[in-house]
Amino acid sequence: MDTKRFIVYGAGAVGGSLGGLLHRAGHEVVLIARGAHLAAIRSDGLRLVTGGGTETLSIAAVSSPAELDSAPGDVLLLAMKSMNTEAALRDLAAVVDPATPIVCVQNGVANERAALRLFPNVYGVCVMFPSTHLEPGVVEPRAWPVPAILDIGRYPAELDETAESIAAALRSAGCHSEPRADIMRWKYHKLLMNLGNAIDATVQPGDGIAELVELACAEGAKVLAAAGIPVTSFDEYRARRGDILSTDRASRSGSSSWQSLVRGTGTIETDYLNGEIVLLSRLHGVPTPVNEHIRQLANTFAREGRPPASLPAAELLAAIH
């Protein structure tokens, strides 16, 4: 496939960082952003903060797909939180060529299926991309010199020339990227890892965090096994990540869910992380009280604007035991 332009829908921590890295590598990029973040990018450029320094990139940005002129060779990179995917897909379907590749650079496993309802060419990406977006106009890939591992495959399970071409573009931007026919097997493992996001977002650091994450992940693994869903092993995943992503930097931020609470968005992605496990548990008759409690708790934090990481771990452990 002759990729001419990357359109990044959702220019936050992952999307903004990836768009900036692709632009920096010489690819044509358009960001779809909103609010103060969009205004900052339009007025002052996108500030890309990496281990190599800070760059201000003059990069095209629009507020919605309606402002795009769809063209052959476009690739759509979805990078919004999963709860916003369906609305984004409807907006895209109204204006872009139906044959446009839709690439889900997102956590969770529901986005690819939602995209396939409206577009025939859908790709999943297993996202290992430590990154931060807390200030309008600023994104920070936290690992350096390799910012991300972004393996890709056609959904539901296939490899093709487009996946190979996109992987090559991602590598040109400094990321590691391998085409994989079994990409969803990797994404389900990442789902298990992301079950701790809501805990990171709501619970005070310290004793009890590891136990909470272990309980949530044990439930998740049990449910995926009951559903017959293949998942990469911990050893496979650890070997793939290896020591590629170095994040030994002075400043540190929390998970994407923690960042949502810090920015006060009023929403959080937990329904598509812990909530995915809860959904599967209801379909297959495997109780998941830990993940359901965490799902409800994270939504309460987001809805009420409660401070992130403010709940004592002992209080949550007592509630779920």
N, C-alpha and C positions, 0 to 999 in steps of 0.2 A: 504493500500500500504506500502511495506517495502522500505522506502526511504534510499538509501545508500550514495548518494552524491548530493550536491547542486552545480550546475554550474551557476555562476552569470555572465551574459553577460552585461557588462556595469558597471564597478566598480567605478563609481563616487560617488557623495554624498550619494544617497540612496543605490545604489548597493554595493558600497564599505563598507558602514556602516553596511548594513544587512549581507553581507558576513562575515565581521569581527565578528559580534555578533553571527552568527551561528557557526563559527569556534571556538569562545571563549566558546560556549556552548557544544562543543565536537562533532559537526557534521563535516563530511568531506566536504570540500569546495574547489572549483577551481574558481578563478576569471579570466574573460577574459577582459583584459585592453589593453591600447595602449600607445605608445609614452613614454614620460618622466615618466608618472605615472606607467606604467608597469616596466620600468627600475628601478625605486625607490623601488617598491614592491619586485622585484627579488633580488636586491642588499642589501636592508636594512630591508625588511619586511614592512608590512602595519601598520602604526601608527594610532591607534584608540583612539581618544581623546573624553572622556566622562566626565560627571559630577563626575564620580568616580575616575578619573585620566587618565593617558595616558599609553597605552600598545602598545608594538611592537609585532605584530603577524607574525610568520613564516607561510605564507599561500601560497599555490600553485597558480601560475599565468601564463597564456599563452596569446599569442597575437591574436589568432584566433581559431575558432572551428576546423580547420584542425589539430590542435595540440592535440585534445582530443581523447581519446579512449572511445567511447560511451559504456555504460554498462547498463544492466537492473537495475532499481532502481534509475537512474539519474533523477533529476528534474531540468529543465532549468528555471532560474529566469531572465526574460528580464528586464533590468533596464536602458537601454539607452534612450536618448531622442527619441520622436516618429518619427522624420524625418529620423532616422537611423534604424528603425525597419525592414522595408522590406528587405533591403540589409542584415541585420543580419539574418533574417529568411531564406533567400536563402542560405547563408553560412551554417547555421545549417542543412537545409534539405539535404545537400550534404553528411553529415557525421554522423548525430545522428539517432538513432532508431526512426522511424516515430511515435511509440507509446509513446515516451517520453512526459510527461506533460510539457506544455509550460505555464509559469505563468507570466502574465504581471504586474509587480510591477512598474507601470508607470502611469503618469498623461495622460489625454486625454481618448478618447473612441474609437479610430480607431485601436489600436494595436491588440485587441482580434480578430477582424474581419480579419485583415491581417494574423494573425497566423493561423486562422481556414482554410484558403485556402490551407495551406501546412501541418498542423498537426491536427489530430482529437481530441486531448485531450488538451483543452485550458482553462485557468483559469484567471479570472480577480481579481485584488486586488485594493481596495480603499485605497490609500496611504495617511496616515497622519503621516509624518515622517520628522520633521524639521531636516535638516542636511546640512552640508557644505563640499565642496571640492574645495579648492582654490590653494593648494600646492601639487606637485607630491608626492605620497606615503602617504598622510595624509587625513583622513576623520574624520568628527566630527558629531556624532549624538547630536543634540542640546538639546533634552529633556532628563531628567533623574530624577528618576531612571527608569521610563518607557520610552524607546526611541521612540516607534512608536505604532500606531494602524494600523493593517494591516488585515482587514477583507477580506475574500476570497470566491469565488464561481465559479463553473464551468460555462463557457460561452456557450450559452447565458443566461440560467437561470435554474440552477440545483444544487443539492448537491450530493456529492458522497464520497466514502471512501477516495479518494485521497485528496479532499479538506479538509476533517477532519484531515488527517495525516499531511498535510502541515501546517494547522493551529496549530496543536499540536507542531510541530517543531518550528514555529515562537514564540509560547508562551515559549518554553524552552529557547529561546534566549532573553527573557525578554520583548518581545512585547505583546501587547494585540491583539488577533486575534479570530474572530468568523466566522465560515462558514455561508454564506448567499446565498440562492437561488436567491435573487433579487440583486445581486451585482452590476449590471449595473445601477440600480436606484440610488445607492449610488455614483457610479462613475460619473453619469451625474450631481449630485449636486456638487461633487468635481470639475467638469469642470467649473461650474459657478463660484466657488471660485477662480479658476485659471485664470479667465479672467483678474484679476488684476495683474498677474505676469508681463506682458509686460509694464504695467503702472509703477510698482515698478522698472522695469529695466531701463526705459527711462526718467522718470519724477522726477524732484527735489522734495525731501521730503517737506512737509508743506501743506499750504492751497491749496485746489483744488484736492488733491489726492482722498479724500473720494467721492467727486462729480463724478470724472471720473470713479471710480470703480462702483459706483451706476448706472451710465448711461450704462456702459458695461454690468453689470449683469441684468439690467432691459430688455435690448434688448435680452440677452441670454434666460432669462426666458420666454419671449414672443415667441421666436422662438421655444423653446422646447415644449411649450404648443400647438403651431400651428402644430407641427410635431407629436403630440400625444405621446410624449416620457415621460414616468413616471419618476419622480424625487423625491427623499426624501425631506421632508419639512425642513426648517431651524431648526425648533424645534427638529425634529428627529436627525438631524446631530449634533446639539449642545448637545443634551442629550447623544449621543454616545461618543462624545469627552469629555464632562464634564470637570473635572479638572485633567484628567489622564496625560496629557502632560505638564510638568512643564519646561518652558524655561527661567526661571529667572536666567540668567547667565550674567556675566560681558560683554562678547563680543557678538556681534550680526551680522548676515549677512542677505542679502536680499534673494529674491526668487531664484529658480533654473534658471530663465531667467536672473536675475541680475548677477548670478554667471557665466553664459555663457559669458556675456559681459566683466566681470572682467577678465576672463581667456583668452579673445580674440580668441574664437574658430572660429569666422567668421559665425557662425550659431546660430539660436535661435528657440525655439520650438513653436513659436507663431502661425504658420500655422495650428497646431493641437490643439490649445486652442481657441483663438479668431477666428482663421480660420475655426474651426469646426462649430462655430455659423454662420459664413459667408456662409459656404457651405450649411448648413441647410436653411438659409434664401433664398438662390437662388433656392433651391429645392421646397420651400413652399411659396415663394412670400411674404416674410416678410422683409422689408428693415432693414439693420443693419449697418448704416453708421459709427457709433462709433467704433464698433469692426473692421470694414474694415480699418478705418483710423489707428487704433492702430496696426493692423496686419502689414500694410505697414510700419509704423513708426519703429516698432521693427526690421523688416528685414533690413531697411536702417541703423539703428544703428549697427546691427551685421555686415553687409556687409562692411560698411565704417569704422568700428572700432571706432565709436564715444564713448566718455566716458559715462559710465552708470550713470543714474539719473542726467542728465545734462540739460534736457529740462524744462523750466519753465512751471508749470501747467497751468498758464493763457494762454500761447501760444497754448497749445494743446486744451484747452477749446474753445478758439476763433476759432480754425480751424474746430472743429466739430459742432459748433453751427451755 
